[in-house]
């Protein structure tokens, strides 16, 4: 084996190592994107289930106040 062949083999080995690392980085980046998307979706769902329009909240509050103190005319 000559010096050129050894260098070529070292370059090949280095390229394969970098290719494997790149594939691993791509895989984990995709996993992270999926997790973040699921987290954002969950947070958005929680926000929309806890928020009710102002008009509905005000009318419910007014109805509750009127019903909680019934006036008796005895």
Secondary structure, DSSP 8 states (H G I E B T S, - for coil): --HHHHHHHHHHHHHHHHHHHHHHHHHHHHHHHHHHHHHHHHHHHHHHHH---HHHHHHHHHHHHHHHS-----
